[in-house]
Amino acid sequence: MTASPMPEQETPPGTSGLWLRLLRLHDETFSDAGRVRLKHVVVWASLVGFFLHLGLILAARCLPHAHLLMEMAGTHYLAAIATPFNFILFYEVMTLIAALPASTTRSIANQFEIVSLVFIREVFKDFAMADRPEWVKQDPHAALPLVLDMGSGLLMFLLTAVFQHLAQRQVPMPRTAKLLRGREEFIAQKKVVSLGLTLLLLVLACYHLTRFLLDVWHVATLGGAVSFESAGIFYNDLFTVMIFTDVVVLILSLVVSARYEMVFRNAAFVASIIVIRFALTEPQPWGALIALSAMAFAILTLLVFNYHSAVRAAGTQTIPDEH
């Protein structure tokens, strides 16, 4: 997935040593061995988080006067499934950052994968309402969030597959020497951007984890109602950061090509991510509808881009007489 470091002559003047060190750091960080280590850490963290959440739910169900603990952990054991999903989502975010230098469409597809997992994670949180017999008969509206999250997650799964299929059918650009040099420079710049994004992600994760632990300590020592939606806020912040990252990548992509259809496509992708960011803060069903609309917009944009590129490619093979 990672590209070879840029030749020294392609680095910015006066910063070649630092530039090459950053590129080597990226390749070492996102190497196959690094990804395997991260996967093992995520697996163990998911297991520990899952059993810890189960233990908190057991304590909330058994201990008297544990209403604050119930608010934090829930009372239904199925609600604990949402905890390992947070670690899985973190791994998907790291996969997104690793794919950033690969291609713009791959990066956007990864962001679609993340938002679909965010919505399917809500399904397990909705199970917390199903903790009593015949809960649907007692309150038919209680099943609505569960159905909406399941349906929207499945549709996002489908739209992500459609987007990836269209991305594989793109018309390749002519491989000129100038284009190849620009692409090498673009990949190197995106590697440096992904390093900065990794550092920012770790800072965000530590910040929200610290907030969560402080909330737990607040409940354990002082009591009082607190919010335990740190995971949701984290992904809101993540997509906010990704918006600015996509804008930076959009500007840097002009090094490779300033073709109209390329600029429009990348700008439309940024717009779709901005809309998805808004969708994450909206209540159901509007959040899902907005996110699905943004993904459909990106798919239509890619479809038109493929058609536009095919028209341009056909035009270069048959040069018209008119000028």
Secondary structure, DSSP 8 states (H G I E B T S, - for coil): -------GGGS-TT-HHHHHHHHHHHHHHTSHHHHHHHHHHHHHHHHHHHHHHHHHHHHHHHSTT-HHHHHHH-S-GGGGGHHHHHHHHHHHHHHHHHHTTT-HHHHHHHHHHHHHHHHHHHHHHHGGG--STTHHHH-GGGGHHHHHHHHHHHHHHHHHHHHHHHHHT-------HHHHHHHHHHHHHHHHHHHHHHHHHHHHHHHHHHHHHHHHHHHHHT-------HHHHHHHHHHHHHHHHHHHHHHHGGGT---HHHHHHHHHHHHHHHHHHHHTTS-TTHHHHHHHHHHHHHHHHHHHHHHHHHHHHHHHHS--S--
